[in-house]
Amino acid sequence: MTKQFKNYSELSAEEKLQITTLAQLKASGYQPKSVKQELRDNLIHCLQNKINPFPSIWGYEDTVIPELERAILSMHNINLLGLRGQAKTRIARLMTHLLDEYIPVVEGAELNDDPLQPLSWSAKQIVDEKGDDTPISWWHRDERYTEKLATPDVTVADLIGDIDPIKAASMQLSYDDERVIHYGLVPRSHRSIFVINELPDLQARIQVALFNILQEGDIQIRGFKIRLPLDIQFVFTANPEDYTNRGSIVTPLKDRIESQIITHYPHSIEIGKKITEQEAQVKPAQKENIKISPLAQDLIEQIAFEARHSEYVDEKSGVSARLTISAYENLYSSAERRMLINGESSTHIRLSDFVGTIPAITGKIELVYEGEQEGADAVAQNLFGKAIRTMFTQYFPSPEDVRKAEQNPYREIIQWFGKGNTLDLLNDLSDKEFKKSLNNIPSLKDTVTSHHKNVNSDLEFFMEFILHGLSEYSQLSKKTLISKTQFSDLLSGMLNFEAPDEDDFQ
């Protein structure tokens, strides 16, 4: 006797898993639903109940996400167009949250066929032979996602399929038999989300093979008469740079992708900080033992903002969010290394620790000709300096504005260096020596506390920040060497400059 189930739409995930035969599935009132209809229905539920379907995506709340939701409601295939590091792939992966938690499939079928709408030869045979006793298994939404990076070596066989001569020989089948087909990634993604990353890198003739799937929803393999009306939600990603440098999306294919959504970089430092903190792999021990000033976090993000507008950096290539993520991780590791060398149990991030971010910066930017002439390290230092200059006036008076003012807060600092004093801040200086060196400069501490009364543990960071800020505003001379940063009077730094050994500079 067939076990009775309540209406399918009212079943919990646990109750669905108890359904094991086609007869039980029919008794529950199950009705087939396309993957795009699933996405649409579940998005409607999220919107009605104020549920965010795309958690951990920051900065797109008023731009990309609404456009993406409209595309899903319209049941469109989607192309996410944007520069590198703009969360295109992450968005595609999060779309699985809008799928039903489980869907029924014909157990043992090749294409995860719907029991009421079998598609593959194997599924049809199983249903024909076993009828209502056809075994049913359940497919979790996390498994209903396929991702393929478009590379020049991708073939039609990889994506669509081909004839398998070994299968034909071993099973003694004619090449007219559908069973000799070895299905590619697209058919095996039936009832799933299929993502092709960097679509323009796919050869034009391979893109042409996708025409029928997008328009008519079916494929043809070699000379077979069979047509497979596949049920797939396509998501493509593309970089505008690719359209001119490496390839393009062929016009008929682009015409068949119903919605193209343009992504972008964070519009503010606050959004950038959220992304960086979320993605950076900072170890618990590092977070516990190393304190970081919010200003240091702001500077990390500002470096990326400066890079995106730098005359040395290729604007078309973009500056990935991975720059700030890697730089943030390196900043912690730079402080951790210094702490371990000095046998200290805890420390604070310093501006001198930013020397550790240079490898993260140089590896994430594409330089134009002028930048290549300057050199990657010099460009990275330039971006760091510009970030300091931009942020400085948000915390302290502009040195240019108070230069001739009677109450110039920087006068005593500048005069101290004008008397021939210099300050060498070694990169690996212990906390005790670091504080002692900064406190030797008269009025430096007072200048910080007069503008920021509750700096507390960030005091030394702000003191060092003033020195870097004054150098960026041409009030002091700053030389960045391999093992230290040296501050001196601007004029004496120009007149008494002695060329160091070639190994001294970065």
Buried (B, 14 or more C-beta within 10 A) or exposed (E): EEEEBEEBEEBEEEEBBEBBBBBBBBBBEBEEBBBBEBBBEBBBEBEEEEEEBBEEBBBBEEBBBEBBBEBBBEBBBBBBBBBBBBBBBEBBBBBBBBBBBBBBBBBEBBBBBBBBEBBBBBBBBBBEEBEEEBBBBBBEBEEBBBBBEBEEEBEBBBBBBBBBEEBBEEEEBEEEBBBBBBBBBBBBBBBBBBBBBBBBBBBEEBBBBBBBBBEEBEBBBEEBEEEBEBBBBBBBBBBBBBEEEEBBBBEEBBEBBBBBBEBEBBEEBEBBBBBBEEBBEBEEEBEEBBBBBEBBBBBBBBBBBBBBEBEBBBBEBBBBBBBBBBBBBBBBBBBBBBBEEBEEEEBBBBBBBBBBBBBBBBEBBBBBEEBEEBBBBBBBBBBBBBBBBBBBBEBBBEBEEBEEEEEBBBBBBBEBBBEEBEBBBBBBBBBEEBBEBBEEBEBBBEBBEEBBEEBEEBBBBBBBBBBBBBBBBEBBBBBBBEEBBBBBBBEBBEEEEEEEEEEEEE
